[in-house]
Each structure stands twice: as C-alpha cells, then as structure tokens.
C-alpha cells in the first residue's frame, strides 16, 4: 500500500504535463451584492428543444425570426420562430461555435475545427478562411460583423484545440488573438494578439469600436476602429464576477454579456497564483478537476462599460452555463455549453 501511495504522489508531483502555466494574482472577486446582487430574474427561462444534440453554444436568428444553434457534433439546427419543428440546417463536420447572419442572409460560422465558414440559405458551406498571417487556426470561437461587412472573430487559443479549453485556462498564458476579414481581403489579418482565452466579440452600434472578451482575465477589452484612437485598445470593464463568454450588441444602447459561471475562490486564490498546483490539477482525473457551477448569469453594459442590467438564477433547474446572449424583438435568446436546448427569456 505504501508503495502505491508513493507512486501516486510521485505521479502527481513530477509526471510530465502538456501545460506551461503562468502565475497570476487576480483582483479580489466582487461579491454578488450591489450591481451584481443575486436574484432569480432568469427563473422563467423557456427551454427550446433542438433535438438529440448537446451544447448549442451560440444562437442566431435570421430575417424571418427562425432560430439557429450549433451542436458539438457539427450539426447546425434550426427552429421555427415559435421554437418548434427542429431540423438540421447544415453540418460543418466540425464544432460550430459563433453564429451570425450577414446582410445577404448567409450564416457565418466560427467553427473551432473547420475555420471561418459561410453557410447559404440552402445549407451549402463555403470556407472563408483557415489561417491568418501564415498561422493555421486552432480553435475559432466567436464573431460579429461590422456594417461594412468586415467579419471580426476570435481564436480562443493558438496552442490548444477547443476540446482542450480547460488546459488553456489552467495554463493561463496569452494564447489567443482577435482577427478581421474585410470584404475586399482574401485573407484575415490579426488585430490583437496575446489575449487570455479570446472569446465573445461585439461591434458597437456606431461602429467606432469593438469589444472582445478575455475569459482568462475576467475582463472585456475595447479595440478602436475609428480615429482618433484607431488601432488602440483599452479595458472596457474588468474584474467581472464570473467568466465572460459571449457578448453581443442589441444595436441600440447596450451590450449583453454572458458570464458562463461565477468565479471560484479555489481558482483565484490558490490555483492561479501558483503554477505548480495547476500542474498537479492537470494530472488529476477530469472528475476531480475544477468544474463550472450550475448558474444562470447575464449582465448588460452601456456604451461606457457600466452595468445596467443584472439577470441571475442559481436554482438547480436553472438554464446553466449561458455562453451567448442575443436580443431579438424584446426577447433574449441564450446558447449554453451545458444544456441541450436554447434558452428564451422575455424582457419586461
């Protein structure tokens, strides 16, 4: 028995690991009080059945109000505007994550495996890009489209595929980037590098800036698209109370931000400051590693990064791990990395 224990300890302490973790001392997490006061506003979320698939991370609506979501097996499903009659719209053969329609009615997809795709109204798939600046994509994540047709999209990590997102978060290195593909260009260009798990993207209503979520840093960065600050970037909001995922503009006065799960003291205070502890964690079986909490958490930000809406629910049957939020006709639609359905919530 003693020998078995010794071998187990030696493995946990010294076995090779795939990650090269960096140390970070995050700011103390804000409490769920004040502007982040706990509430049950998301208790009435309706769950729309997509079929026999899992984890529809993003949601998009076409000009007719039909609802689209992408499963982890590559299928993109579509529902009627009333949330019924699910059917397969297309199958990318990869992992469709970010979804948004362009002005021509094509569904543009950030596929973590296949790259940047465009799917026409009949479900035919066209590859728009598989690399940028000579580097092939590893894990595309989310996207938005500017008024001029430029597609802005993120690569969560240039080191790990999306199937290993836990490794990237445990490594906590700036492996992500923000990219752009303009209508006139044949290839995308990198706008911003060294992001800590680059995630959601949203262009401001006036097209003067775009926002990109840095999940690993609990913050949203702003990249200026027009003079006098064109090309510069700064912090839009930081020290969020959860892991920021998808972000979208309602086209008028607010950005909706999904916090996929609240922050954990174990991660912030013990694991992030000490890389050697994260090496031990990565050696543990998956069921012993830190896992997201079942929680509904969505906030809205104004054009200056101030919190103006706070929607939560922590009940056991909540619509959990919301990964994206889209507003359409005074209704919010949610994608998730935990559910098999799309969430729908009527705004008052």
C-alpha positions as CSV (number, residue, x, y, z in Angstrom):
1,X,0.0,0.0,0.0
2,X,2.8,2.4,0.9
3,X,4.5,1.8,-2.5
4,X,1.2,2.5,-4.3
5,X,0.8,5.8,-2.4
6,X,4.4,6.8,-3.1
7,X,3.9,6.1,-6.8
8,X,0.7,8.1,-6.8
9,X,2.4,11.1,-5.1
10,X,5.3,10.9,-7.5
11,X,2.9,11.0,-10.5
12,X,1.0,14.0,-9.1
13,X,4.2,15.9,-8.4
14,X,6.5,15.0,-11.3
15,X,4.7,13.5,-14.2
16,X,5.1,15.5,-17.5
17,X,2.2,17.8,-18.3
18,X,1.0,19.4,-21.5
19,X,0.7,22.9,-20.0
20,X,3.2,25.6,-19.2
21,X,1.3,27.6,-16.6
22,X,2.0,31.2,-15.8
23,X,1.4,32.8,-12.4
24,X,-1.3,35.5,-11.9
25,X,-2.7,37.1,-8.8
26,X,-6.2,38.2,-9.9
27,X,-8.0,41.0,-8.1
28,X,-10.4,40.0,-5.4
29,X,-13.7,39.0,-7.0
30,X,-16.6,41.3,-6.5
31,X,-19.3,40.0,-4.2
32,X,-22.8,39.2,-5.5
33,X,-24.2,42.4,-4.0
34,X,-24.9,45.9,-5.2
35,X,-24.8,45.9,-9.0
36,X,-24.3,42.2,-9.0
37,X,-26.9,41.4,-6.4
38,X,-28.1,37.8,-6.5
39,X,-31.6,37.4,-7.9
40,X,-33.9,34.9,-9.6
41,X,-34.9,37.0,-12.6
42,X,-33.8,34.2,-15.0
43,X,-36.1,31.7,-13.4
44,X,-38.7,31.9,-16.2
45,X,-36.3,31.0,-19.0
46,X,-38.0,28.8,-21.5
47,X,-36.0,25.9,-22.9
48,X,-36.5,25.3,-26.6
49,X,-35.7,21.7,-27.7
50,X,-33.3,21.4,-30.7
51,X,-33.3,17.7,-30.9
52,X,-30.9,14.9,-29.9
53,X,-27.7,17.0,-29.6
54,X,-25.6,18.8,-27.0
55,X,-24.2,22.2,-26.1
56,X,-25.6,24.7,-28.5
57,X,-23.0,27.4,-27.6
58,X,-24.3,30.2,-29.7
59,X,-27.7,31.2,-31.2
60,X,-28.6,33.3,-34.2
61,X,-31.9,34.5,-35.7
62,X,-32.5,35.1,-39.4
63,X,-34.6,37.8,-41.1
64,X,-37.7,35.6,-40.7
65,X,-37.1,35.1,-37.0
66,X,-36.1,31.4,-37.3
67,X,-33.7,30.3,-34.5
68,X,-30.3,28.6,-35.1
69,X,-27.9,26.8,-32.8
70,X,-24.9,24.6,-33.4
71,X,-24.3,21.2,-31.7
72,X,-21.0,19.8,-30.6
73,X,-21.3,17.1,-33.3
74,X,-21.2,19.6,-36.1
75,X,-24.9,19.9,-36.8
76,X,-26.5,23.4,-37.0
77,X,-30.1,23.1,-36.1
78,X,-32.9,25.5,-37.0
79,X,-36.3,26.1,-35.2
80,X,-39.3,28.0,-36.4
81,X,-39.9,31.4,-34.8
82,X,-42.2,29.9,-32.2
83,X,-39.5,27.5,-31.1
84,X,-40.9,24.3,-32.7
85,X,-40.0,21.9,-35.6
86,X,-36.3,21.4,-35.1
87,X,-34.4,20.2,-38.2
88,X,-30.9,20.0,-39.4
89,X,-29.9,23.1,-41.4
90,X,-26.3,22.1,-42.1
91,X,-23.5,20.0,-40.8
92,X,-20.0,21.5,-40.8
93,X,-18.3,18.3,-39.8
94,X,-16.5,20.3,-37.0
95,X,-17.6,22.3,-34.0
96,X,-19.8,25.3,-34.9
97,X,-19.5,27.9,-32.1
98,X,-20.1,31.6,-33.0
99,X,-23.0,32.2,-35.4
100,X,-24.2,35.4,-37.1
101,X,-26.1,36.3,-40.3
102,X,-24.6,38.6,-42.8
103,X,-26.6,41.1,-44.9
104,X,-27.0,38.6,-47.7
105,X,-28.7,36.1,-45.4
106,X,-25.7,33.8,-45.1
107,X,-24.9,32.2,-41.7
108,X,-21.3,33.0,-40.9
109,X,-19.8,30.5,-38.5
110,X,-16.7,30.4,-36.3
111,X,-16.1,26.7,-36.3
112,X,-13.5,25.6,-33.8
113,X,-12.3,22.8,-36.1
114,X,-13.0,23.8,-39.7
115,X,-12.3,27.6,-39.5
116,X,-14.4,30.6,-40.7
117,X,-17.3,29.4,-42.7
118,X,-20.3,30.8,-44.6
119,X,-23.5,28.7,-45.0
120,X,-26.0,29.9,-47.6
121,X,-29.8,29.6,-47.3
122,X,-29.8,26.1,-48.7
123,X,-27.2,24.8,-46.2
124,X,-24.2,24.8,-48.6
125,X,-21.0,25.5,-46.8
126,X,-18.1,27.7,-48.1
127,X,-14.8,28.0,-46.3
128,X,-13.8,31.7,-45.9
129,X,-10.6,31.2,-44.0
130,X,-8.5,28.5,-42.4
131,X,-5.5,30.6,-41.3
132,X,-4.2,34.2,-40.7
133,X,-0.7,35.6,-41.0
134,X,0.6,32.2,-42.0
135,X,-0.7,30.5,-38.9
136,X,-3.5,27.9,-39.2
137,X,-6.4,28.3,-36.9
138,X,-6.6,26.0,-33.9
139,X,-9.8,27.0,-32.1
140,X,-12.0,29.7,-33.5
141,X,-14.6,30.9,-31.0
142,X,-16.9,33.8,-31.7
143,X,-17.6,36.6,-34.2
144,X,-19.5,39.7,-35.2
145,X,-19.9,41.5,-38.5
146,X,-19.4,45.3,-39.0
147,X,-21.7,47.5,-41.1
148,X,-19.1,47.4,-43.9
149,X,-19.2,43.6,-44.0
150,X,-15.9,43.1,-42.1
151,X,-16.0,39.9,-40.0
152,X,-14.4,40.2,-36.6
153,X,-13.6,36.9,-34.9
154,X,-11.6,35.3,-32.1
155,X,-9.3,32.4,-31.8
156,X,-9.5,31.3,-28.2
157,X,-6.1,29.7,-28.2
158,X,-3.4,29.2,-30.8
159,X,-2.0,26.4,-28.7
160,X,-4.9,24.2,-27.7
161,X,-8.0,23.0,-29.6
162,X,-11.4,23.9,-28.2
163,X,-11.8,20.3,-26.9
164,X,-8.9,21.1,-24.5
165,X,-10.1,24.5,-23.4
166,X,-9.6,23.5,-19.7
167,X,-5.9,23.1,-20.5
168,X,-5.7,26.6,-21.9
169,X,-7.5,28.1,-18.9
170,X,-5.2,26.2,-16.5
171,X,-2.1,27.3,-18.4
172,X,-3.2,30.9,-18.2
173,X,-1.0,32.2,-21.0
174,X,-1.8,34.8,-23.7
175,X,-2.5,32.2,-26.4
176,X,-5.5,33.9,-28.0
177,X,-6.0,36.5,-30.8
178,X,-8.6,38.8,-32.4
179,X,-8.8,38.8,-36.2
180,X,-10.6,40.6,-39.0
181,X,-11.6,39.6,-42.6
182,X,-12.8,42.5,-44.7
183,X,-14.9,42.0,-47.8
184,X,-12.1,43.2,-50.1
185,X,-9.4,41.0,-48.5
186,X,-8.6,37.4,-49.5
187,X,-7.1,36.5,-46.1
188,X,-7.8,37.7,-42.5
189,X,-5.4,39.8,-40.5
190,X,-4.6,39.8,-36.8
191,X,-5.9,42.8,-34.9
192,X,-4.8,42.0,-31.4
193,X,-2.6,39.2,-30.0
194,X,-1.7,37.9,-26.6
195,X,-5.2,37.5,-25.3
196,X,-6.1,35.2,-22.4
197,X,-8.7,32.9,-23.9
198,X,-10.2,35.2,-26.5
199,X,-13.9,34.8,-26.6
200,X,-17.0,36.9,-27.4
201,X,-16.9,39.7,-30.0
202,X,-19.3,42.7,-30.5
203,X,-19.1,45.8,-32.7
204,X,-20.6,49.0,-31.2
205,X,-23.7,50.4,-32.8
206,X,-21.8,53.4,-34.1
207,X,-19.0,51.2,-35.5
208,X,-16.4,53.2,-33.6
209,X,-15.1,50.2,-31.5
210,X,-15.5,46.5,-30.9
211,X,-15.4,44.6,-27.7
212,X,-13.6,41.2,-27.1
213,X,-14.0,39.1,-24.0
214,X,-10.8,37.8,-22.3
215,X,-12.2,34.9,-20.3
216,X,-8.9,34.1,-18.6
217,X,-8.6,37.7,-17.3
218,X,-12.3,38.3,-16.3
219,X,-12.5,41.3,-18.5
220,X,-13.6,42.9,-21.7
221,X,-11.2,44.8,-24.0
222,X,-12.1,47.5,-26.4
223,X,-10.4,47.9,-29.7
224,X,-10.9,51.3,-31.5
225,X,-12.0,51.1,-35.2
226,X,-12.1,54.8,-36.0
227,X,-9.8,57.8,-35.5
228,X,-8.5,59.4,-33.4
229,X,-7.8,56.2,-31.5
230,X,-8.0,53.7,-34.4
231,X,-5.9,50.6,-33.7
232,X,-5.6,51.3,-30.0
233,X,-7.1,49.1,-27.3
234,X,-8.0,49.6,-23.7
235,X,-10.1,48.0,-20.9
236,X,-13.9,48.4,-21.2
237,X,-14.7,46.6,-17.9
238,X,-12.6,44.4,-15.7
239,X,-12.8,42.3,-12.5
240,X,-16.0,40.7,-13.6
241,X,-17.7,38.4,-11.1
242,X,-17.7,35.4,-13.5
243,X,-16.0,34.0,-16.6
244,X,-17.1,36.2,-19.5
245,X,-18.1,34.3,-22.6
246,X,-20.2,35.6,-25.5
247,X,-21.1,39.3,-25.9
248,X,-23.4,41.0,-28.3
249,X,-24.8,44.4,-29.1
250,X,-28.6,45.0,-29.3
251,X,-27.8,47.6,-32.0
252,X,-29.0,50.5,-29.9
253,X,-27.9,51.1,-26.3
254,X,-26.5,48.0,-24.6
255,X,-24.2,45.1,-24.8
256,X,-25.4,41.7,-23.4
257,X,-22.7,39.7,-21.8
258,X,-22.9,36.0,-20.7
259,X,-21.0,35.0,-17.6
260,X,-20.7,31.3,-18.1
261,X,-20.1,30.5,-14.5
262,X,-19.2,32.5,-11.3
263,X,-15.6,32.8,-10.3
264,X,-14.3,30.3,-7.7
265,X,-12.1,31.2,-4.7
266,X,-10.2,28.0,-5.2
267,X,-9.2,29.0,-8.7
268,X,-8.5,32.7,-7.9
269,X,-6.7,32.4,-4.6
270,X,-5.0,29.0,-4.7
271,X,-4.5,27.8,-8.3
272,X,-3.9,30.9,-10.4
273,X,-1.0,32.3,-8.2
274,X,0.8,29.0,-8.0
275,X,1.6,27.3,-11.4
276,X,2.9,24.1,-9.7
277,X,-0.5,23.5,-8.2
278,X,-2.1,23.7,-11.6
279,X,0.3,21.1,-12.9
280,X,-1.0,18.8,-10.1
281,X,-4.6,19.6,-11.1
282,X,-4.0,18.8,-14.7
283,X,-2.7,15.3,-13.7
284,X,-5.9,14.6,-11.8
285,X,-8.8,12.7,-13.4
286,X,-11.3,15.1,-15.1
287,X,-13.9,14.4,-12.4
288,X,-11.5,15.8,-9.8
289,X,-10.6,19.0,-11.7
290,X,-12.4,22.3,-11.1
291,X,-15.8,22.4,-12.9
292,X,-18.2,25.1,-13.7
293,X,-21.0,25.8,-11.3
294,X,-24.6,25.4,-12.5
295,X,-25.7,29.0,-12.6
296,X,-27.5,31.5,-14.8
297,X,-25.7,34.8,-15.1
298,X,-26.2,37.6,-17.7
299,X,-25.4,41.3,-17.4
300,X,-25.9,44.2,-19.7
301,X,-23.4,47.0,-20.2
302,X,-24.0,50.5,-21.5
303,X,-21.7,52.1,-24.2
304,X,-19.2,53.2,-21.4
305,X,-18.9,49.8,-19.7
306,X,-21.3,50.4,-16.8
307,X,-23.5,47.6,-15.6
308,X,-27.2,48.4,-16.3
309,X,-28.9,45.0,-16.1
310,X,-28.2,42.0,-13.8
311,X,-30.0,38.8,-14.5
312,X,-29.3,35.6,-12.5
313,X,-30.7,32.3,-11.2
314,X,-29.0,29.8,-9.0
315,X,-31.7,27.2,-8.7
316,X,-30.8,23.5,-9.5
317,X,-33.0,23.6,-12.6
318,X,-31.7,26.9,-14.0
319,X,-30.6,27.3,-17.6
320,X,-26.9,26.9,-16.8
321,X,-23.6,27.9,-18.2
322,X,-25.0,30.6,-20.6
323,X,-22.4,31.1,-23.3
324,X,-24.1,33.6,-25.5
325,X,-26.9,36.1,-25.5
326,X,-28.8,37.6,-28.4
327,X,-31.6,40.2,-28.2
328,X,-34.4,40.0,-30.8
329,X,-37.8,41.7,-30.6
330,X,-37.5,42.4,-26.8
331,X,-36.6,38.8,-26.1
332,X,-33.2,37.3,-25.1
333,X,-32.0,34.0,-26.6
334,X,-29.3,32.0,-24.9
335,X,-26.8,29.4,-26.0
336,X,-25.1,27.1,-23.5
337,X,-22.2,24.8,-23.0
338,X,-24.2,22.7,-20.5
339,X,-27.7,22.4,-21.9
340,X,-29.2,20.6,-24.9
341,X,-31.6,23.4,-25.6
342,X,-31.7,27.1,-26.5
343,X,-33.0,29.4,-23.8
344,X,-35.6,32.1,-24.4
345,X,-36.4,34.9,-22.0
346,X,-38.9,37.7,-22.5
347,X,-37.7,41.2,-21.4
348,X,-40.1,43.3,-19.5
